[in-house]
């Protein structure tokens, strides 16, 4: 048996432009190719996690336009078991992603951020469920408290480390917490912290414990979704019960490496990684 997981956060339409190099101010660069595809950091992680067979729910919002219809179809065609999607007037989250010659991405939001319309109220939370707030927003404090009151395991994005928030786990990029010192006081507030650091691998911190996972060799094509794949892998191990110390870090790192090697925002299916 595994724990049920709820992922809270954005689903987005990604307009992705591959460039030979990032343009200098006032200069012209010809795109290599442009791809329109579904994405959004929380949706990426939730859809990927569901491919492991873990019962996964997704809590988000969509608009009522044609892009929202495409994104809704993406969710309905996925292996997600539960959807709690608010429908708002207007567009969904829509981002412009630039991929440079090294596969690194730069993201520009081109529609309003309406995550304040997303809530866990009415969601069937049960004791032992894992609730993941992948992007932290101040209004999620009420939902975090609700999840705790229901006996859920709570996971927050790494940016929450600097905000005085208490949760069971924090996961994210070290770049989001560049000035945060991982010390006893921080681990008293968030007992388990996993941070990715690009080619330098990933680290996991608990009281009296630090594990380093070297990066997994891969071809860098597009780093979009790499962190989402790491989270999906890491949470999948925790949901089933970690059997070996460092297993969550290893699985997250392998999935992240597989995601980097693809032209996609949504990470590859777990069956492809598990090969």
TIMI-105635 format. One line per field, with one value per atom (N, C-alpha, C): chain; residue in one letter; residue number from 1; y, z, x. Coordinates in steps of 0.2 Angstrom, whole numbers, plus 2048, in hexadecimal, padded with zeros to 3 digits. Layout:
chain	(A|...)
res	(A|...)
n	(NUM|...)
y	(Y|...)
z	(Z|...)
x	(X|...)
***
This chain:
chain	(A|A|A|A|A|A|A|A|A|A|A|A|A|A|A|A|A|A|A|A|A|A|A|A|A|A|A|A|A|A|A|A|A|A|A|A|A|A|A|A|A|A|A|A|A|A|A|A|A|A|A|A|A|A|A|A|A|A|A|A|A|A|A|A|A|A|A|A|A|A|A|A|A|A|A|A|A|A|A|A|A|A|A|A|A|A|A|A|A|A|A|A|A|A|A|A|A|A|A|A|A|A|A|A|A|A|A|A|A|A|A|A|A|A|A|A|A|A|A|A|A|A|A|A|A|A|A|A|A|A|A|A|A|A|A|A|A|A|A|A|A|A|A|A|A|A|A|A|A|A|A|A|A|A|A|A|A|A|A|A|A|A|A|A|A|A|A|A|A|A|A|A|A|A|A|A|A|A|A|A|A|A|A|A|A|A|A|A|A|A|A|A|A|A|A|A|A|A|A|A|A|A|A|A|A|A|A|A|A|A|A|A|A|A|A|A|A|A|A|A|A|A|A|A|A|A|A|A|A|A|A|A|A|A|A|A|A|A|A|A|A|A|A|A|A|A|A|A|A|A|A|A|A|A|A|A|A|A|A|A|A|A|A|A|A|A|A|A|A|A|A|A|A|A|A|A|A|A|A|A|A|A|A|A|A|A|A|A|A|A|A|A|A|A|A|A|A|A|A|A|A|A|A|A|A|A|A|A|A|A|A|A|A|A|A|A|A|A|A|A|A|A|A|A|A|A|A|A|A|A|A|A|A|A|A|A|A|A|A|A|A|A|A|A|A|A|A|A|A|A|A|A|A|A|A|A|A|A|A|A|A|A|A|A|A|A|A|A|A|A|A|A|A|A|A|A|A|A|A|A|A|A|A|A|A|A|A|A|A|A|A|A|A|A|A|A|A|A|A|A|A|A|A|A|A|A|A|A|A|A|A|A|A|A|A|A|A|A|A|A|A|A|A|A|A|A|A|A|A|A|A|A|A|A|A|A|A|A|A|A|A|A|A|A|A|A|A|A|A|A|A|A|A|A|A|A|A|A|A|A|A|A|A|A|A|A|A|A|A|A|A|A|A|A|A|A|A|A|A|A|A|A|A|A|A|A|A|A|A|A|A|A|A|A|A|A|A|A|A|A|A|A|A|A|A|A|A|A|A|A|A|A|A|A|A|A|A|A|A|A|A|A|A|A|A|A|A|A|A|A|A|A|A|A|A|A|A|A|A|A|A|A|A|A|A|A|A|A|A|A|A|A|A|A|A|A|A|A|A|A|A|A|A|A|A|A|A|A|A|A|A|A|A|A|A|A|A|A|A|A|A|A|A|A|A|A|A|A|A|A|A|A|A|A|A|A|A|A|A|A|A|A|A|A|A|A|A|A|A|A|A|A|A|A|A|A|A|A|A|A|A|A|A|A|A|A|A|A|A|A|A|A|A|A|A|A|A|A|A|A|A|A|A|A|A|A|A|A|A|A|A|A|A|A|A|A|A|A|A|A|A|A|A|A|A|A|A|A|A|A|A|A|A|A|A|A|A|A|A|A|A|A|A|A|A|A|A|A|A|A|A|A|A|A|A|A|A|A|A|A|A|A|A|A|A|A|A|A|A|A|A|A|A|A|A|A|A|A|A|A|A|A|A|A|A|A|A|A|A|A|A|A|A|A|A|A|A|A|A|A|A|A|A|A|A|A|A|A|A|A|A|A|A|A|A|A|A|A|A|A|A|A|A|A|A|A|A|A|A|A|A|A|A|A|A|A|A|A|A|A|A|A|A|A|A|A|A|A|A|A|A|A|A|A|A|A|A|A|A|A|A|A|A|A|A|A|A|A|A|A|A|A|A|A|A|A|A|A|A|A|A|A|A|A|A)
res	(X|X|X|X|X|X|X|X|X|X|X|X|X|X|X|X|X|X|X|X|X|X|X|X|X|X|X|X|X|X|X|X|X|X|X|X|X|X|X|X|X|X|X|X|X|X|X|X|X|X|X|X|X|X|X|X|X|X|X|X|X|X|X|X|X|X|X|X|X|X|X|X|X|X|X|X|X|X|X|X|X|X|X|X|X|X|X|X|X|X|X|X|X|X|X|X|X|X|X|X|X|X|X|X|X|X|X|X|X|X|X|X|X|X|X|X|X|X|X|X|X|X|X|X|X|X|X|X|X|X|X|X|X|X|X|X|X|X|X|X|X|X|X|X|X|X|X|X|X|X|X|X|X|X|X|X|X|X|X|X|X|X|X|X|X|X|X|X|X|X|X|X|X|X|X|X|X|X|X|X|X|X|X|X|X|X|X|X|X|X|X|X|X|X|X|X|X|X|X|X|X|X|X|X|X|X|X|X|X|X|X|X|X|X|X|X|X|X|X|X|X|X|X|X|X|X|X|X|X|X|X|X|X|X|X|X|X|X|X|X|X|X|X|X|X|X|X|X|X|X|X|X|X|X|X|X|X|X|X|X|X|X|X|X|X|X|X|X|X|X|X|X|X|X|X|X|X|X|X|X|X|X|X|X|X|X|X|X|X|X|X|X|X|X|X|X|X|X|X|X|X|X|X|X|X|X|X|X|X|X|X|X|X|X|X|X|X|X|X|X|X|X|X|X|X|X|X|X|X|X|X|X|X|X|X|X|X|X|X|X|X|X|X|X|X|X|X|X|X|X|X|X|X|X|X|X|X|X|X|X|X|X|X|X|X|X|X|X|X|X|X|X|X|X|X|X|X|X|X|X|X|X|X|X|X|X|X|X|X|X|X|X|X|X|X|X|X|X|X|X|X|X|X|X|X|X|X|X|X|X|X|X|X|X|X|X|X|X|X|X|X|X|X|X|X|X|X|X|X|X|X|X|X|X|X|X|X|X|X|X|X|X|X|X|X|X|X|X|X|X|X|X|X|X|X|X|X|X|X|X|X|X|X|X|X|X|X|X|X|X|X|X|X|X|X|X|X|X|X|X|X|X|X|X|X|X|X|X|X|X|X|X|X|X|X|X|X|X|X|X|X|X|X|X|X|X|X|X|X|X|X|X|X|X|X|X|X|X|X|X|X|X|X|X|X|X|X|X|X|X|X|X|X|X|X|X|X|X|X|X|X|X|X|X|X|X|X|X|X|X|X|X|X|X|X|X|X|X|X|X|X|X|X|X|X|X|X|X|X|X|X|X|X|X|X|X|X|X|X|X|X|X|X|X|X|X|X|X|X|X|X|X|X|X|X|X|X|X|X|X|X|X|X|X|X|X|X|X|X|X|X|X|X|X|X|X|X|X|X|X|X|X|X|X|X|X|X|X|X|X|X|X|X|X|X|X|X|X|X|X|X|X|X|X|X|X|X|X|X|X|X|X|X|X|X|X|X|X|X|X|X|X|X|X|X|X|X|X|X|X|X|X|X|X|X|X|X|X|X|X|X|X|X|X|X|X|X|X|X|X|X|X|X|X|X|X|X|X|X|X|X|X|X|X|X|X|X|X|X|X|X|X|X|X|X|X|X|X|X|X|X|X|X|X|X|X|X|X|X|X|X|X|X|X|X|X|X|X|X|X|X|X|X|X|X|X|X|X|X|X|X|X|X|X|X|X|X|X|X|X|X|X|X|X|X|X|X|X|X|X|X|X|X|X|X|X|X|X|X|X|X|X|X|X|X|X|X|X|X|X|X|X|X|X|X|X|X|X|X|X|X|X|X|X|X|X|X|X|X|X|X|X|X|X|X|X|X|X|X|X|X|X|X|X|X)
n	(1|1|1|2|2|2|3|3|3|4|4|4|5|5|5|6|6|6|7|7|7|8|8|8|9|9|9|10|10|10|11|11|11|12|12|12|13|13|13|14|14|14|15|15|15|16|16|16|17|17|17|18|18|18|19|19|19|20|20|20|21|21|21|22|22|22|23|23|23|24|24|24|25|25|25|26|26|26|27|27|27|28|28|28|29|29|29|30|30|30|31|31|31|32|32|32|33|33|33|34|34|34|35|35|35|36|36|36|37|37|37|38|38|38|39|39|39|40|40|40|41|41|41|42|42|42|43|43|43|44|44|44|45|45|45|46|46|46|47|47|47|48|48|48|49|49|49|50|50|50|51|51|51|52|52|52|53|53|53|54|54|54|55|55|55|56|56|56|57|57|57|58|58|58|59|59|59|60|60|60|61|61|61|62|62|62|63|63|63|64|64|64|65|65|65|66|66|66|67|67|67|68|68|68|69|69|69|70|70|70|71|71|71|72|72|72|73|73|73|74|74|74|75|75|75|76|76|76|77|77|77|78|78|78|79|79|79|80|80|80|81|81|81|82|82|82|83|83|83|84|84|84|85|85|85|86|86|86|87|87|87|88|88|88|89|89|89|90|90|90|91|91|91|92|92|92|93|93|93|94|94|94|95|95|95|96|96|96|97|97|97|98|98|98|99|99|99|100|100|100|101|101|101|102|102|102|103|103|103|104|104|104|105|105|105|106|106|106|107|107|107|108|108|108|109|109|109|110|110|110|111|111|111|112|112|112|113|113|113|114|114|114|115|115|115|116|116|116|117|117|117|118|118|118|119|119|119|120|120|120|121|121|121|122|122|122|123|123|123|124|124|124|125|125|125|126|126|126|127|127|127|128|128|128|129|129|129|130|130|130|131|131|131|132|132|132|133|133|133|134|134|134|135|135|135|136|136|136|137|137|137|138|138|138|139|139|139|140|140|140|141|141|141|142|142|142|143|143|143|144|144|144|145|145|145|146|146|146|147|147|147|148|148|148|149|149|149|150|150|150|151|151|151|152|152|152|153|153|153|154|154|154|155|155|155|156|156|156|157|157|157|158|158|158|159|159|159|160|160|160|161|161|161|162|162|162|163|163|163|164|164|164|165|165|165|166|166|166|167|167|167|168|168|168|169|169|169|170|170|170|171|171|171|172|172|172|173|173|173|174|174|174|175|175|175|176|176|176|177|177|177|178|178|178|179|179|179|180|180|180|181|181|181|182|182|182|183|183|183|184|184|184|185|185|185|186|186|186|187|187|187|188|188|188|189|189|189|190|190|190|191|191|191|192|192|192|193|193|193|194|194|194|195|195|195|196|196|196|197|197|197|198|198|198|199|199|199|200|200|200|201|201|201|202|202|202|203|203|203|204|204|204|205|205|205|206|206|206|207|207|207|208|208|208|209|209|209|210|210|210|211|211|211|212|212|212|213|213|213|214|214|214|215|215|215|216|216|216|217|217|217|218|218|218|219|219|219|220|220|220|221|221|221|222|222|222|223|223|223|224|224|224|225|225|225|226|226|226|227|227|227|228|228|228|229|229|229|230|230|230|231|231|231|232|232|232|233|233|233|234|234|234|235|235|235|236|236|236|237|237|237|238|238|238|239|239|239|240|240|240|241|241|241|242|242|242|243|243|243|244|244|244|245|245|245|246|246|246|247|247|247|248|248|248|249|249|249|250|250|250|251|251|251|252|252|252|253|253|253|254|254|254|255|255|255|256|256|256|257|257|257|258|258|258|259|259|259|260|260|260|261|261|261|262|262|262|263|263|263|264|264|264|265|265|265|266|266|266|267|267|267|268|268|268|269|269|269|270|270|270|271|271|271|272|272|272|273|273|273|274|274|274|275|275|275)
y	(7FA|800|806|80B|812|817|81D|823|826|829|82D|834|837|83D|842|848|84E|853|855|85A|861|866|86D|872|875|87A|87B|87E|880|87A|87A|877|87D|87C|882|880|884|883|886|882|884|886|88C|88D|88D|888|887|889|88D|890|88E|88A|887|88C|88F|894|891|894|892|896|89B|89F|8A4|8A6|8AB|8B2|8B5|8BC|8C1|8C5|8CB|8D0|8D5|8DB|8DE|8DF|8E3|8DF|8D8|8D4|8CF|8CC|8C7|8C0|8BC|8B4|8B1|8AC|8A8|8A2|8A0|89A|894|88F|888|885|885|882|884|884|886|880|87E|879|87B|879|87B|874|875|86E|870|86B|86C|86B|86F|86F|872|875|878|873|876|872|86D|86F|86A|865|867|862|85D|85F|85B|856|858|853|84E|851|84D|847|849|845|83F|842|83D|838|83B|836|831|833|82E|828|829|824|81E|81F|81A|816|817|813|816|81B|81E|822|821|825|82C|830|837|83B|841|846|84D|851|857|85D|862|868|86E|871|876|87B|87F|883|883|883|885|88A|88D|892|88E|892|890|891|891|892|88C|88C|886|883|887|884|880|883|880|879|879|872|86D|870|86B|868|86D|86B|866|867|863|85C|85C|855|852|855|852|84F|853|850|84A|84A|845|83E|83F|83A|837|83A|838|832|830|82B|82E|834|837|835|833|830|835|83B|840|847|84B|851|856|85B|861|867|869|86E|874|87A|880|882|884|887|88E|892|89A|89D|8A3|8A6|8A8|8A8|8AA|8A4|8A6|8A1|89D|897|894|897|895|897|895|89A|89A|89D|899|89B|89A|89F|89F|89C|897|893|894|897|897|892|88E|889|88B|88B|88E|888|889|884|87F|880|87B|877|879|875|879|87E|882|886|887|88A|891|895|89C|89C|89E|89E|8A5|8A6|8AD|8AB|8AE|8AD|8B2|8B0|8B4|8B5|8B2|8B2|8B3|8B6|8B7|8B1|8B1|8AC|8AC|8A7|8A7|8A1|89F|89A|89B|8A1|8A3|8A0|89E|89B|893|891|889|888|883|881|87A|878|871|870|875|874|870|86B|866|860|860|85B|855|84F|849|847|84C|84A|845|840|83B|83A|838|837|833|835|832|834|838|83A|83F|83F|844|84A|850|856|85A|85B|85F|866|86B|872|874|872|873|87A|87F|886|889|88C|88F|896|897|89D|89F|8A5|8A7|8A4|8A4|8A2|89A|896|88F|88E|893|891|88E|890|88E|886|885|87E|879|87C|878|877|87B|87A|875|875|870|869|869|862|85F|864|861|85F|863|861|85A|858|852|84C|84E|848|847|84B|84A|84C|849|84A|850|855|85C|85D|85F|860|867|86B|872|873|877|879|87C|87C|87E|886|88A|891|892|88D|88E|88E|88C|88B|892|897|89E|8A1|89E|8A2|8A0|89C|89A|895|892|88D|886|883|87C|877|872|86C|866|860|85A|85A|85C|85B|861|863|869|866|867|865|86A|86B|870|871|876|878|87C|87A|87E|886|887|88E|892|88E|892|894|891|892|894|898|899|89B|89F|8A2|89E|899|895|890|891|88C|886|880|87A|879|87B|87A|877|876|872|876|87C|880|87F|87F|87E|877|872|86B|86A|86E|86D|86F|874|876|872|870|86B|866|860|85B|857|858|854|859|85A|85F|85C|85C|85A|85F|860|866|863|865|864|869|868|86D|86C|86A|869|864|865|860|85E|862|860|85B|859|853|856|852|854|852|855|854|854|84F|84F|850|854|855|853|850|84F|850|850|851|84C|84E|84A|846|848|844|848|847|84A|845|844|83F|843|842|845|840|842|83D|841|83E|841|841|846|846|840|83E|838|83B|837|839|839|83E|83F|844|843|848|84E|854|85A|85D|85C|85E|864|864|868|867|86C|86B|86C|86E|86F|869|869|863|85F|861|85D|85D|863|863|85F|860|85C|855|852|84B|849|84D|84B|84B|84F|84F|849|847|841|83B|83B|835|834|83A|83A|838|83B|83A|833|830|82A|825|826|821|822|828|82A|827|827|825|81E|81A|813|810|815|813|812|816|816|810|80B|805|806|80A|80B|812|814|81B|81E|824|827|825|820|81E|823|827|82D|832|833|838|834|82E|82A|82A|828|828|82E|834|83A|83D|83B|83D|83A|833|82F|832|834|836|83D|841|848|847|843|842|840|83B|839|83F|843|849|84E|84F|854|852|84B|849|849|84C|84C|853|854|85A|85A|85B|85B|85E|861|864|85F|85A|855|84F|84D|848|841|83D|837|832|82E|829|825|823|81F|819|816|80F|810|816|818|819|81C|81D|817|812|80C|807|808|804|804)
z	(800|800|800|7FD|7FD|7FF|801|803|7FD|7FE|7F8|7F8|7F2|7F2|7EE|7F1|7EE|7EC|7E6|7E3|7E2|7E5|7E5|7E1|7DC|7D8|7D1|7CD|7C6|7C1|7BC|7B6|7B1|7AC|7A7|7A0|79B|794|793|790|78F|788|786|780|780|77D|77E|778|779|773|774|76F|770|76C|76F|76C|76C|767|766|76C|76F|774|777|77D|780|77C|77A|777|77C|779|77D|77C|780|780|779|776|76F|769|76A|765|762|75D|75A|75A|75C|75C|758|754|750|754|756|759|755|758|755|754|759|759|75E|75D|762|763|76A|76B|770|76F|773|777|77E|781|788|78B|792|797|79D|7A2|7A8|7AC|7B3|7B8|7BC|7C1|7C5|7C8|7CC|7C7|7C2|7BD|7BB|7B9|7B7|7BC|7C2|7C8|7C9|7C9|7CB|7C5|7BF|7BA|7BA|7BB|7BB|7C1|7C7|7CD|7CC|7C8|7C7|7C3|7BF|7BA|7BE|7C5|7C9|7CC|7CB|7CE|7D5|7D7|7DE|7DC|7E1|7E0|7E1|7DC|7DC|7DA|7DE|7DD|7DB|7D7|7D5|7D6|7D9|7DB|7D8|7D3|7CF|7CD|7C8|7C4|7BD|7B9|7B2|7B0|7AA|7A7|7A4|79F|79B|794|792|78B|787|781|77D|780|783|786|78D|790|796|794|78F|78D|78B|788|786|78D|792|798|79C|79C|79F|79C|795|792|794|795|797|79E|7A2|7A9|7A9|7A5|7A5|7A1|79D|799|79D|7A3|7A7|7AC|7B0|7B5|7BC|7BC|7C2|7C4|7CB|7CD|7D0|7D2|7D5|7D2|7D0|7CD|7D1|7D4|7D7|7D3|7CE|7C9|7C9|7CC|7CC|7C4|7C2|7BB|7BC|7B9|7BA|7B3|7B2|7AC|7A9|7A3|7A0|79F|79E|79C|7A2|7A0|7A6|7A7|7AB|7AB|7A5|7A2|79B|79C|79A|79B|795|794|78E|791|78E|791|78B|78D|788|78A|785|787|783|786|783|780|77D|77A|77F|786|78B|78E|78B|78E|794|796|79C|79A|79F|79D|7A1|79E|7A1|7A0|7A5|7A5|7A6|7A1|7A2|7A2|7A7|7A8|7A3|79F|79B|79C|7A2|7A4|7AB|7AE|7B6|7BA|7BF|7C4|7C9|7C8|7CC|7D1|7D3|7D8|7DF|7E0|7E6|7E6|7E0|7DF|7E0|7E2|7E3|7EA|7EC|7F3|7F5|7FA|7FC|7FF|800|803|7FF|802|7FE|7FC|7FC|7FA|7FF|7FD|802|805|809|80D|812|812|817|81B|822|825|821|821|81E|816|814|80D|80D|807|806|802|805|801|7FF|7F9|7F6|7F4|7F6|7F4|7F0|7EA|7E6|7E5|7E4|7E4|7EA|7EE|7F4|7F3|7F5|7F5|7FC|7FE|805|807|802|804|805|803|804|80C|810|817|81A|818|81A|818|812|810|813|814|818|81F|822|829|828|823|822|821|81D|81C|822|826|82D|831|832|836|834|82E|82B|82C|82F|830|82A|825|81F|820|81C|81C|817|819|815|812|80B|807|804|805|802|7FD|7F9|7F5|7F9|7F6|7F9|7FB|7F7|7F9|7FF|802|808|80E|80D|812|816|812|814|817|817|819|820|824|82B|82B|825|825|828|82B|82E|82A|828|824|825|822|824|81F|819|814|80F|80D|808|802|7FC|7F6|7F1|7EE|7E9|7E7|7E3|7E1|7E6|7E7|7EB|7E9|7E2|7E0|7E3|7E5|7E8|7F0|7F2|7FA|7FA|7F6|7F5|7FC|800|806|80C|80B|811|814|81B|81E|821|81F|821|828|82D|834|838|83E|843|844|844|845|83F|839|833|833|834|834|83A|83F|844|841|83D|839|833|830|82A|82A|82D|82F|829|823|81D|817|815|80F|80A|804|7FE|7F9|7F7|7F2|7EC|7E6|7E0|7DF|7DB|7DA|7D3|7CE|7C7|7C7|7C3|7C2|7C8|7CE|7D4|7D8|7D5|7D8|7DD|7E2|7E7|7EE|7F3|7FA|7FE|803|808|80F|812|819|81E|824|829|82F|835|83B|83C|83C|83D|837|831|82B|825|820|81A|815|80F|80A|804|800|7FA|7F4|7EF|7E9|7E3|7E0|7DA|7D4|7D0|7CA|7C6|7C2|7BE|7B7|7B4|7AD|7A8|7A4|79F|79A|794|78F|791|791|792|78C|78C|786|788|78E|790|797|79C|7A3|7A6|7A1|7A4|7A7|7AD|7B0|7B4|7B4|7B8|7BF|7C2|7C9|7CB|7C6|7C7|7C7|7C3|7C2|7C9|7CB|7D1|7D7|7D7|7DD|7DC|7D6|7D5|7D7|7D5|7D7|7DF|7E2|7E9|7ED|7EB|7EF|7ED|7E7|7E6|7EB|7ED|7F1|7F8|7FA|801|802|7FC|7FD|7FE|7FB|7FB|802|805|80A|808|80A|808|80B|807|809|80B|807|808|809|80D|80E|807|806|7FF|7F9|7FA|7F4|7F1|7F5|7F2|7EE|7F0|7ED|7E6|7E6|7E0|7DB|7DD|7D8|7D5|7DA|7D7|7D2|7D4|7CF|7C8|7C8|7C2|7BE|7C1|7BD|7BA|7BE|7BC|7B6|7B6|7B1|7AA|7AB|7A5|7A3|7A7|7A5|7A1|7A3|7A0|798|797|791|78C|78D|789|788|782|780|783|789|78C|793|795|79B|7A0|79E|7A3|7A2|7A8|7A8|7A5|7A2|79F|7A4|7A1|7A5|7AA|7B0|7B4|7B1|7AD|7A9|7A5|7A2|79E|7A2|7A8|7AD|7B0|7B2|7B5|7B1|7AA|7A6|7A8)
x	(804|800|804|802|806|801|804|800|7FD|7F8|7F5|7F8|7F9|7FC|7F8|7F8|7F4|7F9|7F9|7FE|7FA|7FC|7F8|7FD|7FA|7FE|7FC|800|7FE|7FF|7FA|7FB|7FB|7FF|800|801|7FF|801|808|80C|813|814|816|819|820|823|82B|82E|833|838|83F|841|848|84D|852|856|85D|861|868|86C|869|86C|867|868|863|865|860|861|864|869|86B|866|866|861|862|85D|85D|85F|861|863|85D|85F|85A|85D|858|85A|855|856|851|850|84A|848|84A|84C|84D|847|842|83C|837|831|82C|827|826|821|81C|816|810|80F|80E|80D|80B|807|805|80B|80A|80F|80C|811|80F|812|816|81A|816|811|80D|80A|807|804|809|80F|815|816|817|819|813|80D|807|806|806|805|80B|811|816|815|814|813|80E|808|803|805|80A|80C|810|811|814|80F|809|804|801|804|802|7FC|7F7|7F1|7F2|7F1|7F3|7ED|7ED|7E8|7EB|7E7|7EA|7E5|7E8|7E3|7E6|7E2|7E5|7DF|7E0|7DB|7DC|7D7|7D7|7D3|7D3|7CF|7C9|7C6|7C1|7C2|7C8|7CA|7CC|7CF|7D1|7D7|7DC|7E2|7E0|7DB|7D9|7D5|7D2|7CF|7D4|7DA|7DF|7E2|7E3|7E6|7E2|7DB|7D7|7D7|7D8|7D8|7DF|7E4|7EA|7E9|7E6|7E5|7E0|7DB|7D6|7D9|7DE|7E1|7E7|7E9|7EF|7EC|7F1|7EF|7ED|7EC|7EA|7E3|7E2|7DC|7D7|7D9|7D5|7D7|7D2|7D3|7CE|7D1|7CD|7CF|7CC|7CE|7C9|7CA|7C6|7C6|7C0|7BF|7BE|7C3|7C2|7C1|7BE|7BD|7C4|7C5|7CC|7D0|7D7|7DC|7DE|7E2|7E6|7EC|7F0|7F7|7FB|7FE|801|808|80E|814|818|81D|822|828|82B|831|836|83C|842|847|849|84E|854|85A|860|864|86A|86E|870|870|872|86C|866|860|85D|860|85E|858|853|84D|84C|849|847|83F|83B|834|831|82C|829|821|81E|817|813|80E|80B|803|801|7FA|7FA|7F5|7F5|7F6|7F9|7FA|7F3|7EF|7E9|7E9|7EF|7EF|7EC|7EA|7E6|7DF|7DD|7D7|7D7|7DD|7DD|7DD|7D9|7D8|7D7|7D9|7D8|7D1|7CD|7C6|7C2|7BF|7BB|7BF|7C5|7C9|7C9|7C8|7C8|7CE|7D1|7D7|7D6|7DB|7DB|7E1|7E1|7E7|7EC|7F3|7F8|7F9|7F4|7F5|7FB|7FE|804|801|802|7FF|805|806|80C|80A|80D|80C|812|812|819|81B|817|818|815|819|816|813|80D|809|807|806|805|7FE|7F9|7F2|7F2|7F7|7F7|7F8|7FA|7FB|7F4|7EE|7E8|7E7|7E9|7E9|7EE|7F4|7F9|7F6|7F3|7F0|7EB|7E7|7E2|7E4|7EA|7ED|7F0|7F3|7F5|7F0|7EA|7E5|7E2|7E2|7E0|7E5|7EA|7EF|7F3|7F4|7F8|7FF|803|80A|80B|80E|80E|815|815|81B|81B|820|820|826|825|82B|831|837|83D|83C|839|838|835|831|82E|833|839|83E|83F|83F|841|83B|835|82F|82C|830|82E|828|827|822|824|81F|821|81D|821|81E|822|820|824|82A|829|82E|82F|835|835|83A|838|83B|83C|841|842|849|84B|851|855|85C|860|860|85F|85F|859|854|84E|850|855|857|85E|861|868|86B|867|86A|868|864|861|866|867|86C|868|86A|866|869|866|868|863|864|860|859|859|853|84F|852|84E|84B|84F|84D|848|847|842|83B|83C|836|833|838|837|83C|83A|83F|842|840|843|843|849|84A|84E|84C|84F|850|856|858|85C|85A|85E|863|868|86D|870|86C|86E|873|879|87E|881|880|884|87F|87A|876|871|86F|86A|86C|869|86B|864|865|85F|862|85E|860|85A|85C|858|85C|859|85D|863|869|86F|870|86D|86E|86F|874|874|876|872|874|875|87A|87B|87A|877|875|879|87E|881|87C|87D|878|879|873|873|875|87A|87C|876|876|870|872|86E|86F|86A|86D|869|865|85F|85B|857|853|84E|84D|84F|84F|848|843|83C|83A|837|834|839|83F|844|843|841|840|839|835|82E|82F|833|835|838|83D|840|83B|837|832|82D|82B|827|82A|831|835|836|837|838|832|82D|826|824|825|823|826|82C|830|82D|82C|829|822|81E|817|817|81C|81C|820|823|827|82F|833|83A|83D|840|843|84A|84E|855|856|85B|85D|860|85D|85F|85B|856|853|84F|84C|847|84C|852|856|858|85A|85C|857|851|84B|849|849|848|84D|853|859|859|857|856|851|84B|845|847|84A|84C|851|856|85A|857|852|84E|84A|847|843|847|84D|852|853|853|855|84F|849|844|841|83E|83B|834|833|82C|82C|827|826|824|81F|81D|823|825|82A|828|82D|82B|828|824|820|825|823|827|82A|826|828|82E|82F|834|83B|83A|83F|841|83D|83E|842|842|845|84D)
***
